[in-house]
């Protein structure tokens, strides 16, 4: 339960940081109508890619060390972010009052690409991080069961009479 709450909090924070970024700097970064799509959108996606790698590695190595935790982070962050972004986009004129219609479309395109990266990058990070050598070769601890307690399909198979 604790892990799910932390993952949800991390997912909401990914959405909050990206939305706050666009609230503060979106008018300068996103192209207006009539402007060419410059390298700013590409550089923004590259920055997003690098930040996602950092977040996925942090989640995988520091927060939840089990295999697959970065991928779960990507799923949770994407689900929460897409739900919150659908609310943001449906209220786009009040959330981003300075944006024109082309900037709203650019924001939507950027967020779609960013959430696609949010699904892909953590899964790649999970596959790239190797388990520690001692954990990979350690046999799972099982309870040693005496011979008498092992149930055999034949009632007298283990008895010596």
Secondary structure per residue as TSV (DSSP state, phi and psi in degrees):
chain	resnum	aa	ss	phi	psi
A	1	X	-	360.0	-42.6
A	2	X	H	-61.5	-41.7
A	3	X	H	-62.7	-40.1
A	4	X	H	-65.8	-38.8
A	5	X	H	-66.8	-41.9
A	6	X	H	-65.6	-42.4
A	7	X	H	-61.8	-42.1
A	8	X	H	-64.2	-40.3
A	9	X	H	-63.9	-41.1
A	10	X	H	-65.1	-40.4
A	11	X	H	-64.1	-42.5
A	12	X	H	-66.3	-34.7
A	13	X	H	-70.2	-34.2
A	14	X	H	-60.6	-45.6
A	15	X	H	-63.6	-44.8
A	16	X	H	-64.0	-42.3
A	17	X	H	-65.2	-44.1
A	18	X	H	-67.9	-39.1
A	19	X	H	-67.8	-41.8
A	20	X	H	-63.0	-39.2
A	21	X	H	-57.3	-46.6
A	22	X	H	-72.6	-29.8
A	23	X	H	-63.6	-39.1
A	24	X	H	-85.1	-41.4
A	25	X	H	-120.0	-2.2
A	26	X	H	-61.7	-33.5
A	27	X	H	-64.3	-29.8
A	28	X	H	-89.3	-28.7
A	29	X	H	-89.0	-44.6
A	30	X	S	-77.9	134.3
A	31	X	-	-70.4	145.0
A	32	X	-	-86.2	172.4
A	33	X	T	-64.2	134.6
A	34	X	T	94.2	-20.1
A	35	X	S	-83.8	152.0
A	36	X	-	-78.8	148.7
A	37	X	-	-71.6	104.8
A	38	X	-	-85.6	-162.6
A	39	X	H	-78.9	-7.8
A	40	X	H	-62.9	-40.1
A	41	X	H	-68.3	-38.8
A	42	X	H	-65.0	-44.0
A	43	X	H	-64.8	-33.9
A	44	X	H	-66.6	-40.5
A	45	X	H	-67.5	-36.6
A	46	X	H	-64.9	-42.3
A	47	X	H	-62.5	-40.9
A	48	X	H	-61.0	-43.6
A	49	X	H	-58.7	-46.2
A	50	X	H	-67.4	-40.2
A	51	X	H	-65.4	-37.4
A	52	X	H	-66.5	-37.3
A	53	X	H	-61.7	-45.6
A	54	X	H	-61.7	-44.4
A	55	X	H	-65.5	-41.9
A	56	X	H	-66.1	-41.4
A	57	X	H	-65.5	-40.7
A	58	X	H	-61.0	-47.2
A	59	X	I	-62.6	-43.3
A	60	X	I	-69.9	-39.9
A	61	X	I	-96.8	-25.3
A	62	X	I	-113.5	-41.7
A	63	X	I	-86.9	-58.8
A	64	X	-	-126.7	109.7
A	65	X	-	-85.2	-2.7
A	66	X	S	-78.5	152.4
A	67	X	T	-62.1	135.8
A	68	X	T	94.3	-4.9
A	69	X	H	-69.8	-34.3
A	70	X	H	-67.2	-38.6
A	71	X	H	-64.7	-42.4
A	72	X	H	-61.3	-40.0
A	73	X	H	-58.4	-44.0
A	74	X	H	-61.6	-43.2
A	75	X	H	-63.9	-48.0
A	76	X	H	-65.1	-44.4
A	77	X	H	-62.5	-38.0
A	78	X	H	-68.3	-46.4
A	79	X	H	-61.6	-49.7
A	80	X	H	-64.0	-44.4
A	81	X	H	-63.8	-41.2
A	82	X	H	-67.8	-37.6
A	83	X	H	-64.5	-47.9
A	84	X	H	-67.8	-34.9
A	85	X	H	-69.1	-32.2
A	86	X	H	-64.5	-36.0
A	87	X	H	-68.6	-42.7
A	88	X	H	-61.6	-45.8
A	89	X	H	-69.5	-34.8
A	90	X	H	-69.5	-22.6
A	91	X	T	-112.5	34.6
A	92	X	H	-60.6	-34.1
A	93	X	H	-69.7	-29.9
A	94	X	H	-88.7	-28.3
A	95	X	H	-79.0	-44.4
A	96	X	S	-120.3	74.1
A	97	X	T	-68.4	-21.5
A	98	X	T	-83.7	-13.5
A	99	X	-	-78.1	142.4
A	100	X	-	-89.9	179.5
A	101	X	H	-63.3	-34.6
A	102	X	H	-68.7	-36.8
A	103	X	H	-68.8	-35.0
A	104	X	H	-62.3	-41.9
A	105	X	H	-66.3	-40.2
A	106	X	H	-63.4	-39.9
A	107	X	H	-61.6	-43.4
A	108	X	H	-64.6	-42.1
A	109	X	H	-63.8	-44.8
A	110	X	H	-61.2	-45.7
A	111	X	H	-65.2	-37.6
A	112	X	H	-63.0	-46.3
A	113	X	H	-65.5	-39.1
A	114	X	H	-64.9	-39.7
A	115	X	H	-74.1	-27.5
A	116	X	H	-64.7	-42.0
A	117	X	H	-64.1	-34.6
A	118	X	H	-65.3	-27.0
A	119	X	H	-80.6	-37.5
A	120	X	H	-83.8	-48.6
A	121	X	H	-61.4	-48.6
A	122	X	H	-61.7	-33.4
A	123	X	H	-65.6	-38.5
A	124	X	H	-67.0	-42.3
A	125	X	H	-60.9	-42.4
A	126	X	H	-59.6	-38.2
A	127	X	H	-74.6	-29.2
A	128	X	H	-79.3	-30.1
A	129	X	S	-80.2	121.6
A	130	X	-	-88.9	149.0
A	131	X	-	-70.0	148.4
A	132	X	-	-58.0	149.2
A	133	X	H	-57.6	-43.6
A	134	X	H	-69.9	-29.5
A	135	X	H	-79.8	-29.4
A	136	X	H	-73.4	-32.3
A	137	X	H	-100.6	-3.4
A	138	X	-	-73.8	132.2
A	139	X	-	-76.0	142.9
A	140	X	-	-63.4	141.4
A	141	X	-	-77.3	117.4
A	142	X	-	-118.4	152.3
A	143	X	-	-70.4	133.2
A	144	X	-	-80.5	122.2
A	145	X	-	-106.7	127.0
A	146	X	-	-62.1	157.4
A	147	X	G	-58.8	-35.8
A	148	X	G	-67.4	-28.0
A	149	X	G	-86.9	-6.5
A	150	X	S	-76.1	125.7
A	151	X	-	-87.2	126.0
A	152	X	-	-105.4	149.5
A	153	X	S	-66.2	-21.8
A	154	X	S	-101.1	126.4
A	155	X	T	-63.1	-29.8
A	156	X	T	-113.3	19.7
A	157	X	S	-69.2	-34.4
A	158	X	S	-98.4	-4.0
A	159	X	-	-91.4	149.4
A	160	X	-	-112.3	106.3
A	161	X	-	-122.7	360.0
